[in-house]
Amino acid sequence: MPRLLVITSTTRPGRVGTAVADWVLGLAREHGGFEVELADLAEIGLPFLDEPDHPSEGAYIHAHTRAWSKTVEAADAFLILAAEYNRGITAPLKNALDSLYAEWAAKPVGFVSYGMSSAGLRAVEMITQVAVALGMTPLPDIVTLPLREVQDADGRLIPGERRERGVHALLEELRRYSEALGQLRKPAAA
Ligand SMILES: Cc1cc2nc3c(=O)[nH]c(=O)nc-3n(C[C@H](O)[C@H](O)[C@H](O)COP(=O)(O)O)c2cc1C
């Protein structure tokens, strides 16, 4: 079974990212087409890139980079939970992406975005630019969570059925793309 890595983008205490992750993980497990793993950047606690060599060398000297490399390498597809900070990508996510290189390549990436005025879409645009540089294939359809509309008075997340269907469709596209891109990840014939 292909492996889906769901990646959070925020680390602050009390973040909405935790509720978004719970919601998406539930739907991904329901989908059934993947082995699902969560990469919670708050738990992983990756330091700012502290490797002497460019990540494309894969010559990591630190155990934390090696562990992150193993997690990302094992995945066949990524689903990024993209929060928007100051109209762009969050620092922990950018650092997590920059810390590796080949591990991301020839794999699809989907986005569930969230935020205030643009529901995280401006962050997705920036992440897409980085994802392409790393050889990922970003999927065009994005599930957006405009927080003013999808939270109740107590701050609970209520995304609704339409967005649930959107996540299911995104998961199915990730499955199809991961299968197709699997060809590119096979070692080239001699
Ligand atoms: C540092 C910071 C910057 C933010 N900048 C934006 C922004 O530019 N646009 C926006 O729509 N929301 C912005 N927000 C609101 C966040 O999208 C919202 O708080 C979201 O819950 C952040 O994700 P988190 O709760 O997982 O940290 C910002 C929030 C923070 C903490």
The ligand as a MOL file (V3000), in Angstrom:
LIG
                    3D

  0  0  0     0  0            999 V3000
M  V30 BEGIN CTAB
M  V30 COUNTS 31 33 0 0 0
M  V30 BEGIN ATOM
M  V30 1 C 2.3700 35.1190 12.6620 0
M  V30 2 C 1.0150 35.0310 12.0330 0
M  V30 3 C 0.8020 35.6340 10.8110 0
M  V30 4 C -0.4500 35.5290 10.1850 0
M  V30 5 N -0.6220 36.0850 8.9620 0
M  V30 6 C -1.7640 35.8330 8.2630 0
M  V30 7 C -1.9130 36.2840 6.9220 0
M  V30 8 O -1.0720 36.9190 6.3520 0
M  V30 9 N -3.0590 35.9840 6.2680 0
M  V30 10 C -4.0680 35.2500 6.8700 0
M  V30 11 O -5.0720 34.9740 6.2040 0
M  V30 12 N -3.9470 34.8270 8.1350 0
M  V30 13 C -2.8360 35.1040 8.8510 0
M  V30 14 N -2.6890 34.6760 10.1470 0
M  V30 15 C -3.8040 33.9490 10.7340 0
M  V30 16 C -3.5460 32.4730 10.6230 0
M  V30 17 O -3.7610 32.0000 9.3070 0
M  V30 18 C -4.4060 31.7140 11.6060 0
M  V30 19 O -4.1170 32.2270 12.8960 0
M  V30 20 C -4.1220 30.2270 11.5870 0
M  V30 21 O -4.8690 29.6520 12.6390 0
M  V30 22 C -2.6320 29.9550 11.7930 0
M  V30 23 O -2.3690 28.5750 11.8790 0
M  V30 24 P -2.0340 27.8960 13.2790 0
M  V30 25 O -3.1980 28.1980 14.1930 0
M  V30 26 O -1.9270 26.4220 12.9800 0
M  V30 27 O -0.7580 28.5190 13.7900 0
M  V30 28 C -1.4890 34.8060 10.8130 0
M  V30 29 C -1.2570 34.2150 12.0590 0
M  V30 30 C -0.0200 34.3070 12.6620 0
M  V30 31 C 0.2030 33.6420 13.9940 0
M  V30 END ATOM
M  V30 BEGIN BOND
M  V30 1 1 1 2
M  V30 2 1 2 3
M  V30 3 2 2 30
M  V30 4 2 3 4
M  V30 5 1 4 5
M  V30 6 1 4 28
M  V30 7 2 5 6
M  V30 8 1 6 7
M  V30 9 1 6 13
M  V30 10 2 7 8
M  V30 11 1 7 9
M  V30 12 1 9 10
M  V30 13 2 10 11
M  V30 14 1 10 12
M  V30 15 2 12 13
M  V30 16 1 13 14
M  V30 17 1 14 15
M  V30 18 1 14 28
M  V30 19 1 15 16
M  V30 20 1 16 17
M  V30 21 1 16 18
M  V30 22 1 18 19
M  V30 23 1 18 20
M  V30 24 1 20 21
M  V30 25 1 20 22
M  V30 26 1 22 23
M  V30 27 1 23 24
M  V30 28 2 24 25
M  V30 29 1 24 26
M  V30 30 1 24 27
M  V30 31 2 28 29
M  V30 32 1 29 30
M  V30 33 1 30 31
M  V30 END BOND
M  V30 END CTAB
M  END
